[in-house]
């Protein structure tokens, strides 16, 4: 460190001898040195600083443009999403209305089908009742007929003798002969 200080002191002595050197008196030389350094920096660094500032300005403007484009794109996507949501809500409402209509239609169809089924069952029940009534009537008739026939046979057997029997046979043969003559 002593060598560095000695070299500055030596340079300071040279300056007082009338040649170029550095003045180490900070209070006397600082504003001059600063103005020279600033002048050199402004002269040589003006272009570089201007280019840096222009590049920075362009990057900031590009960032703003990109942000604006992204904002527009996001707004358009949001608008499309809102439109799609409205469309989906309308479709859902339509499905809901159609669903209720279909449910009501199915309900009416079920009621009509049940009514038709009950009507068919009622008709089948009535037919079954009529059939069973007819069957019962037929059984009663058959039973009455059998009893009447048995009673008639019993009466005939008890009242019929050989002579009455021959007369009945002859009368029937006569009726058949008369019917035969009429048909010929």
Secondary structure, DSSP 4 states (H G I P E B T S, - for coil): -HHHHHHHHHHHHHHHTTS------HHHHHHHHHHHHHHHHHHHHHHHHHHHHHHHHHHHHHHHHHHHHHHHHHHHHHHHHHHHHHHHHHHHHHHHHHHHHHHHHHHHHHHHHHHHHHHHHHHHHHHHHHHHHHHHHHHHHHHHHHHHHHHHHHHHHHH--HHHHHHHHHHHHHHHHHHHHHH-
